[in-house]
């Protein structure tokens, strides 16, 4: 353990940082916007008062769901072994303190991901006001199918007659168990994404053959979409 404490940062998380060999995403349900804010404050306080647990944890990010209920947690590690070591030695005491501050948190689950492909959709200097997370699940583990589905999305994007205003980036991560794909997409605002969903066609994509292939891909079970706002980050000192 180092003696240094985490740095809270005022800028957006870097989803593509190349030194992150493992990325974990988890969801907490807390019930109300007021409890969302209270949990974020408890997370920030709990992490600020303790030394950063290991140099293998590169960054920890928390986002509030626009549904007023959920929180998304995204941690970046050098590798999966470092995360599991943290779970054995440091995680429970931190969760206990957060639970003492805001009882009744429901921790839905956690999964490990690897970054596969990313694309900038417009001026990379645009400031994201919203993160859209698309969680895609397949009917069983198949690493080749995960990649094939993402590649099909990129082909569909290449065939778009026009881009949707407000999209900044799309970043596709593959779960290490082979069953899911997560698209971490940055948008200028919630309204821009909502307008894109409301445009003609099925979802953000246009009514093209490429998007029909994506939406009817063999083995695709479900695709859930949630919008988040970045709330807090701690970086390795």
TAURTA-V327621 format. One record per residue. N is the residue number from 1. SS is DSSP state (@ for helix, = for strand, . for the rest). OMEGA is omega in whole degrees, 0 to 359 (999 if undefined). Layout:
# TAURTA-V327621
n,ss,omega
N,SS,OMEGA
N,SS,OMEGA
This chain:
# TAURTA-V327621
n,ss,omega
1,.,177
2,.,178
3,.,184
4,.,179
5,=,184
6,.,174
7,=,171
8,=,187
9,.,183
10,.,183
11,.,187
12,.,175
13,.,176
14,.,184
15,.,186
16,.,187
17,.,190
18,.,182
19,.,179
20,.,179
21,.,178
22,=,180
23,=,180
24,=,175
25,=,176
26,=,181
27,=,172
28,=,171
29,=,184
30,.,168
31,.,185
32,.,175
33,@,179
34,@,179
35,@,173
36,@,181
37,@,181
38,@,180
39,@,177
40,@,179
41,@,179
42,@,177
43,@,181
44,@,181
45,@,181
46,@,181
47,@,181
48,@,185
49,.,180
50,.,174
51,=,174
52,.,193
53,.,183
54,.,177
55,.,178
56,.,171
57,=,185
58,=,183
59,=,178
60,=,185
61,=,178
62,=,181
63,=,175
64,=,178
65,=,178
66,.,175
67,.,180
68,.,185
69,.,191
70,=,169
71,=,175
72,=,178
73,=,184
74,=,179
75,=,182
76,=,188
77,=,174
78,.,178
79,.,183
80,@,181
81,@,179
82,@,177
83,@,183
84,@,174
85,@,177
86,@,179
87,@,182
88,@,191
89,@,191
90,@,191
91,@,189
92,@,181
93,@,179
94,@,178
95,@,180
96,@,180
97,@,178
98,@,180
99,@,178
100,@,179
101,@,181
102,.,182
103,.,172
104,.,177
105,.,175
106,=,178
107,=,191
108,=,182
109,=,181
110,=,179
111,=,179
112,=,183
113,=,172
114,=,178
115,=,180
116,=,182
117,=,177
118,=,177
119,=,172
120,=,185
121,.,179
122,.,181
123,.,182
124,.,177
125,.,178
126,.,183
127,.,180
128,.,174
129,.,184
130,=,171
131,=,178
132,=,180
133,=,177
134,=,183
135,=,185
136,=,180
137,=,178
138,=,188
139,.,177
140,.,182
141,.,178
142,.,183
143,@,180
144,@,180
145,@,176
146,@,182
147,@,181
148,@,180
149,@,178
150,@,179
151,@,178
152,@,176
153,@,180
154,@,176
155,@,178
156,@,177
157,@,179
158,@,181
159,.,180
160,.,176
161,.,176
162,.,180
163,.,179
164,.,178
165,.,175
166,.,178
167,=,182
168,=,181
169,=,173
170,=,185
171,=,187
172,=,181
173,=,181
174,=,176
175,=,184
176,.,176
177,.,174
178,.,187
179,.,188
180,=,171
181,=,177
182,=,174
183,=,177
184,=,187
185,=,178
186,=,179
187,=,180
188,.,182
189,.,173
190,@,183
191,@,180
192,@,179
193,@,178
194,@,178
195,@,179
196,@,178
197,@,183
198,@,181
199,.,178
200,.,182
201,.,183
202,.,183
203,.,183
204,.,182
205,.,177
206,.,181
207,.,180
208,.,179
209,@,179
210,@,179
211,@,176
212,@,177
213,@,178
214,@,187
215,@,180
216,.,185
217,.,181
218,.,178
219,.,180
220,=,181
221,=,185
222,=,176
223,=,182
224,=,182
225,=,175
226,=,178
227,=,183
228,=,169
229,=,177
230,=,184
231,=,185
232,=,173
233,=,168
234,=,179
235,=,176
236,.,181
237,.,999
